[in-house]
Amino acid sequence: MTAAASVLSRARLIAAELLFPAAMAVDAADCIPPGHLDALAAAGFYGLAGPVSAGGLELDLATFCDVIEIMAGGCLATTFVWLQHHSAVRALGSSSNLKLAAEWLAPLCRGTRRAGVALSAGRPSGGFGGSSPRQAAARPGGPLLRASAVRGGYVFDGSAPWVTGWGAIDILHTLARDDEGNVIAALLPLGPGAGSAPGGSDSITAARLPLVAVNASQTVELTFSGHFVAAELVTGVQPQADWLATDAGGLRVNGSLALGVAGRCCQLIRSADRETAVALDLERAGLRVALNAADATSLPAARAAASAFAYRAAGLLTVTAGSQSILSGAHPQRLAREALFLLVFGSRPAIKTDLVARIGQNR
């Protein structure tokens, strides 16, 4: 068995035996069970994107996305929290700040230390759909989170509207913009107060956001008030245009969340309508191929297609399961809410435009 096949086998086992059986309980909970995240760490999954030299698995993108798809089909909320971690691992793996990488990269790959992201998207107008959490540098006009250069580092002021895993993370991969239009990337360690509960420190405060799906992800809005960031915590500084040129690839990963939710819908449909489930699985396979083959120009349409498919698959499951679908303890209504969530999470204007067309034309 190849290394990639072994990883996928472990992912299927965790999704089938741990995540999916508990998915309804997690859906009703206020936080992810620590045992879920510990199991992912024990399996080495916190190091999927990390370099082998730091104890990571250094998976190729396609295999990494396959793991995300499998895990999302088990429990989207758990996957959503765990997925944020890899942004910090990638940032450290490519950073010239070798001292910071030496301190944090190996424990992050082991999962003994866990990361979140505070990438300061533009405030959505009605949900995640107005902006993506990866749009810190892309937002036109003044940044929501501003970095002001001071002696010894920067001061961060402003907000990060969507920070996931608050209370389960030790460090934040954070992006802010300075007055020259540069993107300042930094890893902000969280002290006992900031990392353990909503509220934060004197210079970082958190307000919990109530979500209709994946609410156990403990997603908050952070406010930074004169928060000092030492130069030693900076992983990189680059012009906004350069950051935008390398950011588009991040859109691919979120497509696997939609395919994972859709895949679970297909499984549940199969017992009642095998023919429909087989047809859906074939369509899902085609969407996966399209996502893997997409470039920066075609990726928004591929992402929109995956999200629209999950929405349709959840609707078909609801109809197939009948009246039991609307019971609060039933999987169809949970998956329908998660598909709704994925219509707007991690979106961009081009994705939104394509989704409106697809849903409006029922394609």
NORBEL-V898654 format. One record per residue. N is the residue number from 0. RES is the residue in one small letter. PHI is phi in radians with two decimals (none if undefined). NEAR is the number of other ideal C-beta (glycine too) atoms within 12 Angstrom. D_LAST is the distance of its C-alpha to the last C-alpha in Angstrom with 2 decimals. Layout:
BEGIN
{{N,RES,PHI,NEAR,D_LAST} {N,RES,PHI,NEAR,D_LAST}}
END
This chain:
BEGIN
{{0,m,none,9,38.90} {1,t,-1.22,11,37.70} {2,a,-1.06,18,37.55} {3,a,-1.13,22,33.74} {4,a,-1.11,15,33.58} {5,s,-1.13,18,36.10} {6,v,-1.10,33,34.12} {7,l,-1.12,29,30.96} {8,s,-1.11,20,33.17} {9,r,-1.13,27,34.65} {10,a,-1.12,39,31.28} {11,r,-1.09,25,30.17} {12,l,-1.13,23,33.53} {13,i,-1.11,35,33.38} {14,a,-1.12,38,29.86} {15,a,-1.37,21,30.84} {16,e,-1.72,17,34.38} {17,l,-2.02,30,34.45} {18,l,-1.30,40,31.18} {19,f,-1.11,35,29.13} {20,p,-1.03,17,32.21} {21,a,-1.79,26,32.88} {22,a,-1.05,39,29.37} {23,m,-1.20,25,29.91} {24,a,-1.14,24,33.34} {25,v,-1.15,35,32.08} {26,d,-1.02,35,29.39} {27,a,-1.65,20,32.34} {28,a,-1.59,21,34.67} {29,d,-1.58,23,35.68} {30,c,-2.71,31,35.66} {31,i,-1.28,40,34.75} {32,p,-1.01,26,37.52} {33,p,-0.94,20,39.71} {34,g,-1.08,19,39.87} {35,h,-1.10,39,36.17} {36,l,-1.21,42,36.67} {37,d,-1.11,22,40.04} {38,a,-1.13,29,38.54} {39,l,-1.15,41,36.13} {40,a,-1.14,27,39.14} {41,a,-1.08,19,41.23} {42,a,-1.44,32,38.62} {43,g,1.48,28,38.74} {44,f,-1.36,43,35.18} {45,y,-1.32,39,36.30} {46,g,-1.88,41,37.38} {47,l,-0.95,43,34.29} {48,a,-1.69,40,34.07} {49,g,-1.47,36,37.83} {50,p,-1.21,23,40.32} {51,v,-1.03,18,42.38} {52,s,-1.08,17,45.50} {53,a,-1.86,26,44.67} {54,g,1.61,23,43.75} {55,g,-1.46,32,40.01} {56,l,-1.74,33,37.89} {57,e,0.85,25,36.43} {58,l,-1.22,33,33.27} {59,d,-1.21,17,31.07} {60,l,-1.07,26,27.76} {61,a,-1.10,23,25.68} {62,t,-1.20,27,27.96} {63,f,-0.99,33,28.06} {64,c,-1.18,42,24.28} {65,d,-1.09,34,24.50} {66,v,-1.11,45,27.11} {67,i,-1.04,45,25.05} {68,e,-1.07,41,22.18} {69,i,-1.09,39,24.81} {70,m,-1.18,47,26.52} {71,a,-1.13,46,23.49} {72,g,-1.25,40,22.85} {73,g,-1.52,40,26.45} {74,c,-2.73,46,26.79} {75,l,-1.11,54,24.56} {76,a,-1.08,44,27.42} {77,t,-1.10,46,29.91} {78,t,-1.08,49,27.64} {79,f,-1.07,47,26.87} {80,v,-1.19,40,30.63} {81,w,-1.11,46,31.55} {82,l,-1.10,46,28.95} {83,q,-1.08,47,30.58} {84,h,-1.01,46,33.82} {85,h,-1.26,39,32.85} {86,s,-1.08,40,32.71} {87,a,-1.19,45,36.47} {88,v,-1.08,45,37.15} {89,r,-1.13,40,35.49} {90,a,-1.07,41,37.30} {91,l,-1.21,42,40.62} {92,g,-1.12,34,40.07} {93,s,-1.91,21,39.79} {94,s,-1.44,29,42.23} {95,s,-1.49,16,45.69} {96,n,-1.44,25,46.99} {97,l,-1.17,17,48.54} {98,k,-1.16,18,50.57} {99,l,-1.16,30,47.61} {100,a,-1.12,31,45.76} {101,a,-1.12,16,48.88} {102,e,-1.40,22,49.02} {103,w,-1.96,37,45.41} {104,l,-1.12,37,43.41} {105,a,-1.11,24,44.99} {106,p,-1.14,28,44.87} {107,l,-1.20,42,41.23} {108,c,-1.15,36,40.44} {109,r,-1.33,26,42.44} {110,g,1.45,34,40.72} {111,t,-1.34,22,44.12} {112,r,-2.18,30,42.99} {113,r,-2.26,42,39.45} {114,a,-2.08,45,37.56} {115,g,-2.20,44,35.01} {116,v,-2.23,45,33.55} {117,a,-2.29,48,34.36} {118,l,-1.72,43,32.44} {119,s,0.85,43,32.66} {120,a,-1.18,39,29.24} {121,g,-1.12,33,29.18} {122,r,-1.08,25,29.19} {123,p,-1.19,25,25.71} {124,s,-1.74,15,25.30} {125,g,1.80,12,24.06} {126,g,2.19,26,23.47} {127,f,-1.18,39,22.72} {128,g,-1.17,31,20.00} {129,g,-1.20,26,22.61} {130,s,-2.79,34,23.77} {131,s,-1.77,37,23.77} {132,p,-1.07,48,26.90} {133,r,-1.70,40,27.18} {134,q,-1.78,40,27.61} {135,a,-0.98,42,31.34} {136,a,-1.51,39,32.30} {137,a,-1.50,35,29.36} {138,r,-1.11,36,29.99} {139,p,-1.22,15,31.54} {140,g,1.31,11,34.91} {141,g,-1.19,17,37.19} {142,p,-1.26,37,36.10} {143,l,-1.19,37,35.75} {144,l,-2.07,46,38.01} {145,r,-1.84,34,40.88} {146,a,-1.91,39,43.30} {147,s,-1.93,25,46.83} {148,a,-1.20,22,49.18} {149,v,-2.38,17,52.44} {150,r,-1.08,10,55.25} {151,g,1.53,13,54.13} {152,g,2.76,23,50.37} {153,y,-2.44,35,47.99} {154,v,-2.03,26,47.50} {155,f,-1.73,41,43.99} {156,d,-2.35,29,43.30} {157,g,2.27,34,40.13} {158,s,-2.44,33,37.24} {159,a,-2.19,45,34.51} {160,p,-1.22,35,32.03} {161,w,-2.35,46,30.25} {162,v,-2.13,48,32.60} {163,t,-1.80,48,31.72} {164,g,1.52,44,34.30} {165,w,-1.04,41,37.14} {166,g,1.79,32,40.04} {167,a,-2.14,41,39.01} {168,i,-2.21,43,39.41} {169,d,-1.90,31,42.49} {170,i,-2.67,38,41.31} {171,l,-2.04,48,38.69} {172,h,-1.41,46,37.16} {173,t,-2.17,47,37.24} {174,l,-2.04,49,36.36} {175,a,-2.48,45,38.06} {176,r,-2.08,39,38.87} {177,d,-1.67,32,42.34} {178,d,-1.24,16,43.62} {179,e,-1.59,16,43.45} {180,g,1.51,25,39.71} {181,n,-1.48,27,40.15} {182,v,-1.63,39,38.05} {183,i,-1.80,41,40.41} {184,a,-1.83,45,39.20} {185,a,-2.56,43,41.41} {186,l,-1.88,41,41.73} {187,l,-1.86,46,43.21} {188,p,-1.11,31,45.07} {189,l,-1.80,35,44.93} {190,g,-1.28,19,48.25} {191,p,-0.95,13,48.86} {192,g,-1.28,18,48.06} {193,a,-1.27,31,44.91} {194,g,-1.55,30,43.35} {195,s,-1.66,19,44.37} {196,a,-2.83,22,43.16} {197,p,-0.99,27,41.48} {198,g,2.30,22,43.96} {199,g,1.31,32,44.59} {200,s,-1.89,26,47.72} {201,d,-1.13,15,49.60} {202,s,-1.84,23,47.43} {203,i,-2.31,37,44.05} {204,t,-2.12,25,42.92} {205,a,-2.17,36,39.85} {206,a,-2.20,21,38.10} {207,r,-1.17,25,35.81} {208,l,-1.84,25,32.29} {209,p,-1.39,15,31.07} {210,l,-1.94,28,27.50} {211,v,-1.38,22,25.43} {212,a,-2.48,36,24.43} {213,v,0.83,44,26.47} {214,n,-1.12,28,29.39} {215,a,-1.18,38,31.83} {216,s,-1.20,44,30.96} {217,q,0.92,37,33.66} {218,t,-1.49,42,31.81} {219,v,-2.29,36,34.18} {220,e,-1.80,32,34.75} {221,l,-1.76,45,37.74} {222,t,-2.06,28,40.24} {223,f,-1.80,38,42.59} {224,s,-2.22,19,45.95} {225,g,1.09,20,48.18} {226,h,-1.43,38,47.10} {227,f,-1.36,26,49.13} {228,v,-2.10,38,47.46} {229,a,-1.12,21,50.08} {230,a,-0.99,22,49.64} {231,e,-1.16,23,49.94} {232,l,-1.67,36,46.55} {233,v,-1.41,34,44.65} {234,t,-1.66,38,42.52} {235,g,3.14,30,41.75} {236,v,-2.33,29,41.89} {237,q,-2.60,27,39.81} {238,p,-1.04,18,38.81} {239,q,-0.96,28,35.52} {240,a,-1.08,14,34.25} {241,d,-1.17,16,35.09} {242,w,-1.10,29,33.33} {243,l,-1.09,25,30.13} {244,a,-1.16,15,30.34} {245,t,-1.79,23,30.36} {246,d,-1.45,31,27.98} {247,a,-1.03,26,24.58} {248,g,-1.07,23,24.90} {249,g,-1.14,35,24.86} {250,l,-1.17,39,21.15} {251,r,-1.10,35,20.61} {252,v,-1.04,43,22.43} {253,n,-1.16,44,20.39} {254,g,-1.09,47,17.27} {255,s,-1.25,42,19.35} {256,l,-1.10,46,19.71} {257,a,-1.15,51,16.03} {258,l,-1.15,48,16.26} {259,g,-1.17,48,19.51} {260,v,-1.10,53,18.37} {261,a,-1.11,45,15.51} {262,g,-1.10,42,18.24} {263,r,-1.15,42,20.53} {264,c,-1.05,46,18.08} {265,c,-1.05,38,17.84} {266,q,-1.08,31,21.64} {267,l,-1.27,35,22.18} {268,i,-1.23,34,19.95} {269,r,-0.97,23,21.88} {270,s,-1.14,14,25.10} {271,a,-1.79,22,23.74} {272,d,-2.60,21,21.10} {273,r,-1.10,16,21.68} {274,e,-1.05,14,19.52} {275,t,-1.13,24,16.31} {276,a,-1.10,26,17.53} {277,v,-1.10,16,18.30} {278,a,-1.10,20,14.91} {279,l,-1.14,33,13.41} {280,d,-1.10,26,16.29} {281,l,-1.12,16,15.70} {282,e,-1.15,28,12.15} {283,r,-1.11,35,13.80} {284,a,-1.07,22,16.58} {285,g,-1.14,20,14.53} {286,l,-1.15,37,13.11} {287,r,-1.11,31,16.80} {288,v,-1.05,19,18.00} {289,a,-1.10,25,15.78} {290,l,-1.12,38,17.10} {291,n,-1.16,28,20.59} {292,a,-1.56,18,20.55} {293,a,-1.22,28,19.18} {294,d,-1.82,16,21.79} {295,a,-1.03,20,22.24} {296,t,-1.34,12,20.28} {297,s,-1.61,22,17.13} {298,l,-1.11,30,17.31} {299,p,-0.99,33,15.64} {300,a,-1.18,30,12.31} {301,a,-1.15,37,12.89} {302,r,-1.13,46,13.85} {303,a,-1.07,40,10.89} {304,a,-1.09,34,8.63} {305,a,-1.15,51,11.34} {306,s,-1.18,46,11.65} {307,a,-1.14,36,8.17} {308,f,-1.15,42,8.70} {309,a,-1.06,49,12.14} {310,y,-1.08,33,11.29} {311,r,-1.21,36,9.35} {312,a,-1.09,42,12.25} {313,a,-1.15,40,14.75} {314,g,-1.14,28,13.66} {315,l,-1.13,30,14.02} {316,l,-1.09,39,17.31} {317,t,-1.04,30,18.50} {318,v,-1.19,21,18.14} {319,t,-1.09,29,19.63} {320,a,-1.33,27,22.52} {321,g,1.36,14,23.23} {322,s,-1.09,12,25.68} {323,q,-1.13,18,26.92} {324,s,-1.06,27,23.68} {325,i,-1.67,17,25.05} {326,l,-1.29,15,28.40} {327,s,-1.11,14,29.21} {328,g,-1.71,15,30.18} {329,a,-1.75,22,27.12} {330,h,-1.12,36,24.64} {331,p,-0.99,34,21.43} {332,q,-1.18,29,22.11} {333,r,-1.12,40,23.06} {334,l,-1.14,46,19.93} {335,a,-1.13,35,17.83} {336,r,-1.17,32,19.97} {337,e,-1.18,46,19.70} {338,a,-1.12,42,15.90} {339,l,-1.08,32,16.37} {340,f,-0.99,36,19.03} {341,l,-1.33,43,16.99} {342,l,-1.16,39,14.46} {343,v,-2.08,35,17.57} {344,f,-1.24,48,20.05} {345,g,1.11,44,20.88} {346,s,-1.52,39,18.68} {347,r,-2.49,37,19.49} {348,p,-0.94,21,18.89} {349,a,-1.16,23,16.67} {350,i,-1.16,40,14.50} {351,k,-1.07,31,14.46} {352,t,-1.05,18,13.61} {353,d,-1.16,27,10.57} {354,l,-1.11,37,9.48} {355,v,-1.03,20,10.33} {356,a,-1.17,18,8.26} {357,r,-1.14,27,4.95} {358,i,-1.22,23,6.32} {359,g,-1.15,11,7.95} {360,q,-1.76,10,5.59} {361,n,1.00,10,3.78} {362,r,-2.29,17,0.00}}
END
